[in-house]
Protein backbone atom coordinates (compact mmCIF):
# COMPACT_ATOMS: atom_id res chain seq x y z
CA UNK A 1 0.00 0.00 0.00
CA UNK A 2 1.34 3.42 -0.92
CA UNK A 3 1.44 6.28 1.54
CA UNK A 4 2.26 9.96 1.33
CA UNK A 5 4.61 10.64 4.20
CA UNK A 6 7.58 12.63 5.46
CA UNK A 7 11.16 11.51 4.84
CA UNK A 8 13.56 13.21 7.24
CA UNK A 9 16.62 14.92 5.83
CA UNK A 10 18.96 17.49 7.32
CA UNK A 11 21.57 17.63 10.05
CA UNK A 12 21.20 16.91 13.75
CA UNK A 13 18.81 19.34 15.45
CA UNK A 14 18.06 20.95 12.07
CA UNK A 15 15.27 18.81 10.65
CA UNK A 16 13.89 19.21 7.19
CA UNK A 17 11.51 16.83 5.47
CA UNK A 18 10.77 15.63 1.97
CA UNK A 19 7.17 14.86 1.15
CA UNK A 20 7.30 11.52 -0.66
CA UNK A 21 5.10 8.74 -1.97
CA UNK A 22 6.49 5.43 -0.70
CA UNK A 23 5.42 2.03 0.53
CA UNK A 24 3.65 2.28 3.88
CA UNK A 25 6.09 -0.02 5.69
CA UNK A 26 9.29 1.01 3.89
CA UNK A 27 12.36 2.11 5.79
CA UNK A 28 13.08 5.79 6.18
CA UNK A 29 16.08 5.74 3.83
CA UNK A 30 14.46 3.51 1.21
CA UNK A 31 14.06 5.14 -2.19
CA UNK A 32 10.58 6.64 -2.60
CA UNK A 33 8.26 6.12 -5.55
CA UNK A 34 8.04 9.89 -6.12
CA UNK A 35 9.21 13.07 -4.41
CA UNK A 36 6.36 15.58 -4.09
CA UNK A 37 8.10 18.45 -2.34
CA UNK A 38 9.67 19.62 0.89
CA UNK A 39 8.66 20.96 4.31
CA UNK A 40 10.79 22.96 6.72
CA UNK A 41 9.33 22.84 10.25
CA UNK A 42 11.58 25.63 11.52
CA UNK A 43 10.24 28.21 9.07
CA UNK A 44 6.90 26.42 8.37
CA UNK A 45 7.50 26.73 4.62
CA UNK A 46 6.11 24.15 2.24
CA UNK A 47 7.03 23.59 -1.40
CA UNK A 48 4.82 20.89 -2.86
CA UNK A 49 3.55 19.79 -6.27
CA UNK A 50 -0.18 19.95 -5.50
CA UNK A 51 -1.32 18.37 -8.77
CA UNK A 52 0.86 15.28 -8.19
CA UNK A 53 -0.34 15.06 -4.58
CA UNK A 54 -3.97 15.08 -5.70
CA UNK A 55 -3.11 12.49 -8.38
CA UNK A 56 -1.62 10.10 -5.81
CA UNK A 57 -4.60 10.63 -3.49
CA UNK A 58 -6.89 9.77 -6.42
CA UNK A 59 -4.91 6.62 -7.17
CA UNK A 60 -5.31 5.44 -3.57
CA UNK A 61 -2.25 6.58 -1.63
CA UNK A 62 -3.09 7.18 2.02
CA UNK A 63 -1.59 10.27 3.69
CA UNK A 64 -0.25 10.09 7.22
CA UNK A 65 -1.99 12.27 9.82
CA UNK A 66 0.68 15.00 9.60
CA UNK A 67 0.59 15.01 5.81
CA UNK A 68 -3.23 15.05 5.85
CA UNK A 69 -3.17 18.18 8.01
CA UNK A 70 -0.56 19.76 5.72
CA UNK A 71 -2.68 18.98 2.63
CA UNK A 72 -5.71 20.56 4.33
CA UNK A 73 -3.64 23.65 5.14
CA UNK A 74 -2.37 23.90 1.55
CA UNK A 75 -5.90 23.46 0.15
CA UNK A 76 -5.26 20.21 -1.72
CA UNK A 77 -8.12 18.42 0.07
CA UNK A 78 -11.28 19.67 1.74
CA UNK A 79 -11.56 17.87 5.05
CA UNK A 80 -11.24 18.73 8.73
CA UNK A 81 -7.82 18.42 10.32
CA UNK A 82 -7.08 15.25 12.29
CA UNK A 83 -5.74 15.09 15.83
CA UNK A 84 -2.19 13.81 16.09
CA UNK A 85 -1.67 11.09 18.67
CA UNK A 86 1.27 11.60 20.97
CA UNK A 87 2.91 8.40 22.18
CA UNK A 88 4.64 9.80 25.26
CA UNK A 89 1.34 10.71 26.88
CA UNK A 90 -0.21 7.37 25.99
CA UNK A 91 2.66 5.50 27.65
CA UNK A 92 2.42 7.62 30.81
CA UNK A 93 -1.35 7.12 30.99
CA UNK A 94 -0.95 3.39 30.45
CA UNK A 95 1.70 3.15 33.19
CA UNK A 96 -0.23 5.22 35.74
CA UNK A 97 -3.36 3.01 36.02
CA UNK A 98 -1.31 -0.18 36.29
CA UNK A 99 0.56 1.29 39.26
CA UNK A 100 -2.69 2.18 41.01
CA UNK A 101 -4.17 -1.24 40.26
CA UNK A 102 -1.10 -2.91 41.75
CA UNK A 103 -1.40 -0.73 44.82
CA UNK A 104 -5.07 -1.61 45.19
CA UNK A 105 -4.43 -5.31 44.69
CA UNK A 106 -2.17 -5.58 47.74
CA UNK A 107 -3.62 -3.45 50.53
CA UNK A 108 -1.31 -2.82 53.41
CA UNK A 109 -2.76 -4.16 56.66
CA UNK A 110 -2.14 -1.91 59.58
CA UNK A 111 -2.27 -3.57 62.94
CA UNK A 112 -2.65 -1.71 66.15
CA UNK A 113 0.44 -1.81 68.32
CA UNK A 114 0.05 -4.34 71.07
CA UNK A 115 -0.50 -2.76 74.40
CA UNK A 116 2.33 -3.31 76.82
CA UNK A 117 1.23 -4.80 80.13
CA UNK A 118 1.06 -2.22 82.82
CA UNK A 119 3.66 -2.72 85.47
CA UNK A 120 3.25 -1.08 88.79
CA UNK A 121 6.28 0.82 89.97
CA UNK A 122 8.08 -0.89 92.79
CA UNK A 123 8.13 0.92 96.03
CA UNK A 124 11.36 0.78 97.96
C-alpha positions as CSV (number, residue, x, y, z in Angstrom):
1,X,0.0,0.0,0.0
2,X,1.3,3.4,-0.9
3,X,1.4,6.3,1.5
4,X,2.3,10.0,1.3
5,X,4.6,10.6,4.2
6,X,7.6,12.6,5.5
7,X,11.2,11.5,4.8
8,X,13.6,13.2,7.2
9,X,16.6,14.9,5.8
10,X,19.0,17.5,7.3
11,X,21.6,17.6,10.0
12,X,21.2,16.9,13.7
13,X,18.8,19.3,15.5
14,X,18.1,21.0,12.1
15,X,15.3,18.8,10.7
16,X,13.9,19.2,7.2
17,X,11.5,16.8,5.5
18,X,10.8,15.6,2.0
19,X,7.2,14.9,1.1
20,X,7.3,11.5,-0.7
21,X,5.1,8.7,-2.0
22,X,6.5,5.4,-0.7
23,X,5.4,2.0,0.5
24,X,3.7,2.3,3.9
25,X,6.1,0.0,5.7
26,X,9.3,1.0,3.9
27,X,12.4,2.1,5.8
28,X,13.1,5.8,6.2
29,X,16.1,5.7,3.8
30,X,14.5,3.5,1.2
31,X,14.1,5.1,-2.2
32,X,10.6,6.6,-2.6
33,X,8.3,6.1,-5.6
34,X,8.0,9.9,-6.1
35,X,9.2,13.1,-4.4
36,X,6.4,15.6,-4.1
37,X,8.1,18.4,-2.3
38,X,9.7,19.6,0.9
39,X,8.7,21.0,4.3
40,X,10.8,23.0,6.7
41,X,9.3,22.8,10.3
42,X,11.6,25.6,11.5
43,X,10.2,28.2,9.1
44,X,6.9,26.4,8.4
45,X,7.5,26.7,4.6
46,X,6.1,24.1,2.2
47,X,7.0,23.6,-1.4
48,X,4.8,20.9,-2.9
49,X,3.5,19.8,-6.3
50,X,-0.2,19.9,-5.5
51,X,-1.3,18.4,-8.8
52,X,0.9,15.3,-8.2
53,X,-0.3,15.1,-4.6
54,X,-4.0,15.1,-5.7
55,X,-3.1,12.5,-8.4
56,X,-1.6,10.1,-5.8
57,X,-4.6,10.6,-3.5
58,X,-6.9,9.8,-6.4
59,X,-4.9,6.6,-7.2
60,X,-5.3,5.4,-3.6
61,X,-2.2,6.6,-1.6
62,X,-3.1,7.2,2.0
63,X,-1.6,10.3,3.7
64,X,-0.2,10.1,7.2
65,X,-2.0,12.3,9.8
66,X,0.7,15.0,9.6
67,X,0.6,15.0,5.8
68,X,-3.2,15.1,5.9
69,X,-3.2,18.2,8.0
70,X,-0.6,19.8,5.7
71,X,-2.7,19.0,2.6
72,X,-5.7,20.6,4.3
73,X,-3.6,23.7,5.1
74,X,-2.4,23.9,1.6
75,X,-5.9,23.5,0.1
76,X,-5.3,20.2,-1.7
77,X,-8.1,18.4,0.1
78,X,-11.3,19.7,1.7
79,X,-11.6,17.9,5.1
80,X,-11.2,18.7,8.7
81,X,-7.8,18.4,10.3
82,X,-7.1,15.3,12.3
83,X,-5.7,15.1,15.8
84,X,-2.2,13.8,16.1
85,X,-1.7,11.1,18.7
86,X,1.3,11.6,21.0
87,X,2.9,8.4,22.2
88,X,4.6,9.8,25.3
89,X,1.3,10.7,26.9
90,X,-0.2,7.4,26.0
91,X,2.7,5.5,27.6
92,X,2.4,7.6,30.8
93,X,-1.3,7.1,31.0
94,X,-0.9,3.4,30.5
95,X,1.7,3.2,33.2
96,X,-0.2,5.2,35.7
97,X,-3.4,3.0,36.0
98,X,-1.3,-0.2,36.3
99,X,0.6,1.3,39.3
100,X,-2.7,2.2,41.0
101,X,-4.2,-1.2,40.3
102,X,-1.1,-2.9,41.7
103,X,-1.4,-0.7,44.8
104,X,-5.1,-1.6,45.2
105,X,-4.4,-5.3,44.7
106,X,-2.2,-5.6,47.7
107,X,-3.6,-3.5,50.5
108,X,-1.3,-2.8,53.4
109,X,-2.8,-4.2,56.7
110,X,-2.1,-1.9,59.6
111,X,-2.3,-3.6,62.9
112,X,-2.6,-1.7,66.1
113,X,0.4,-1.8,68.3
114,X,0.1,-4.3,71.1
115,X,-0.5,-2.8,74.4
116,X,2.3,-3.3,76.8
117,X,1.2,-4.8,80.1
118,X,1.1,-2.2,82.8
119,X,3.7,-2.7,85.5
120,X,3.3,-1.1,88.8
121,X,6.3,0.8,90.0
122,X,8.1,-0.9,92.8
123,X,8.1,0.9,96.0
124,X,11.4,0.8,98.0
